Amino acid sequence: MAKSIDTRCCIVGGGPAGMMLGYLLARAGVDVTVIEKHGDFFRDFRGDTIHPSTLELMHELGILDDFLKLPHQQARQLHGQYGDFTFTLADFSHLPTRCKFVAFMPQWDFLNFLADRAKRYPGFRLLMQTEATDLIDTGAAIAGVRANTPDGPLDIRAVLTIGCDGRHSTVRASARLRVEEIGAPMDVLWFSLSRKPGDPADVMGVFKAGHIFIAINRGDYWQCGYVIPKGSIDQVHLRGLPAFRTDVAGSMAVLADRVDEIAAWDQIKPLTVAVDRLESWYRRGLLCIGDAAHAMSPVGGVGINLAVQDAVATANILAGPLRSGAVDDSLLRRVQERREFPARMTQRAQVMVQNNVITGVLGGKSDMKPPLVLKLLKCFPMLRRIPARLVGIGIRPEHVRTPDVATASTA
Ligand SMILES: Cc1cc2nc3c(=O)[nH]c(=O)nc-3n(C[C@H](O)[C@H](O)[C@H](O)COP(=O)(O)OP(=O)(O)OC[C@H]3O[C@@H](n4cnc5c(N)ncnc54)[C@H](O)[C@@H]3O)c2cc1C
């Protein structure tokens, strides 16, 4: 017999969407349980970017100063190289936000910070090593999830279940929500190389015929992403590690003296890229947000931002009704109506870049003549504010409208 617990809202997945939503709901006085299948937040690289809009939310929540005390790097501009052509892609210094930079911070630090804040509220419960395997479906509605824990099976009964379990969402599959596949032409190999005094400080994106290389300054090391054509990992392996090291050295000359640090394939984590979205984000008693509702391409590095924005909108719309115990379909529809447009528009822009730039570069057939848009960005610095706004703030930015029960009770 499975053990059973009751909660008002069960959030499946402790990624950026799930942890931000759990924190906001607990802060607003909702009894909420977040379940996360891993034992901690340390795992393969999933994006380390905290955007100006997320930092703005932190300010609205009164936690920005503490957050910025955590070790991080600040990127005020994003630079790139296309063949031999160098350019600045985005300039965040003119954004109408408190922080005019993207903060680069390991995602586990961000998630641990949110967990620590959320645990200060009595309604918050975080169950690690708890993996949702199925939904509790009464026929009339979803009434929670079935999960595996180290102590055996657990039923978590909830008024509302929210799938924040990412691109390979179990929740959306169990709910049989229809997925529209959009697809991506690439996968990414992640690894790290040491960073030495005198190395450049900036984030770099290098486009070479056949591959794209990204290097993110992480203080004492470089987080490196090597973008390959989808499904071509076997070919990379076949060419061998020395050839891979040569490619990396050729992508960023400053790293040539340390590519030998890549001693074995298991230092390199392949990440499959998916781009898709749900037709309907909800069923009675169930909602999906973040990558579970719309898996984002890494293009522009905006998926975490969208996941966080989804969480804020969800809390704004649902915290009050959840506190009083009733959430009907019309409220769930309002969440989708609020967030579907930004997700669709962002995916459309990502697919445009995938089709018009990435496919050509990865195909290796490109003559590496820089696209007109890159030349314009180089000639007219003002134009760099447009990608900065799209990446740094995004479409339809959200603001925290939920109360803080701690403040309310002492006021
Ligand atoms: C290669 C690559 C690089 C990227 N780089 C960036 C970047 O630099 N910046 C950026 O903004 N975005 C980036 N993205 C996109 C970003 O990773 C996602 O959009 C974002 O993480 C989505 O957040 P989420 O909370 O919805 O889902 P996720 O971050 O995927 O979190 C889902 C969580 O649910 C947990 N989980 C899954 N299944 C279960 C289950 N059954 N039970 C319990 N828990 C479960 C997982 O362990 C995970 O913790 C990148 C994506 C890829 C593929």
The ligand as a Gaussian input file, in Angstrom:
#p B3LYP/6-31G(d) Opt

LIG

0 1
 C       21.598000      22.486000     -24.134000
 C       20.695000      23.497000     -23.509000
 C       21.238000      24.670000     -23.005000
 C       20.415000      25.637000     -22.459000
 N       20.963000      26.804000     -22.016000
 C       20.155000      27.751000     -21.496000
 C       20.678000      28.984000     -20.992000
 O       21.887000      29.224000     -21.023000
 N       19.816000      29.884000     -20.483000
 C       18.464000      29.642000     -20.436000
 O       17.694000      30.513000     -19.980000
 N       17.943000      28.492000     -20.874000
 C       18.745000      27.536000     -21.392000
 N       18.214000      26.367000     -21.834000
 C       16.775000      26.130000     -21.661000
 C       16.493000      25.839000     -20.183000
 O       17.332000      24.789000     -19.732000
 C       15.035000      25.431000     -19.959000
 O       14.168000      26.196000     -20.766000
 C       14.649000      25.664000     -18.487000
 O       15.521000      24.936000     -17.643000
 C       13.214000      25.229000     -18.228000
 O       12.956000      25.241000     -16.843000
 P       11.863000      24.266000     -16.217000
 O       11.850000      24.532000     -14.751000
 O       10.604000      24.391000     -16.984000
 O       12.396000      22.787000     -16.515000
 P       13.766000      22.073000     -16.102000
 O       14.841000      23.061000     -15.869000
 O       14.000000      21.006000     -17.104000
 O       13.424000      21.412000     -14.703000
 C       12.622000      20.265000     -14.602000
 C       12.877000      19.617000     -13.248000
 O       11.958000      18.547000     -13.074000
 C       12.632000      17.410000     -12.567000
 N       11.854000      16.232000     -12.976000
 C       11.739000      15.725000     -14.228000
 N       10.901000      14.682000     -14.237000
 C       10.470000      14.527000     -12.954000
 C        9.580000      13.621000     -12.330000
 N        8.963000      12.650000     -13.011000
 N        9.364000      13.730000     -10.993000
 C        9.982000      14.695000     -10.280000
 N       10.845000      15.589000     -10.831000
 C       11.075000      15.510000     -12.159000
 C       14.018000      17.499000     -13.188000
 O       14.961000      16.761000     -12.445000
 C       14.269000      19.013000     -13.137000
 O       14.846000      19.405000     -11.918000
 C       19.018000      25.403000     -22.389000
 C       18.487000      24.210000     -22.863000
 C       19.306000      23.263000     -23.433000
 C       18.706000      21.995000     -23.981000

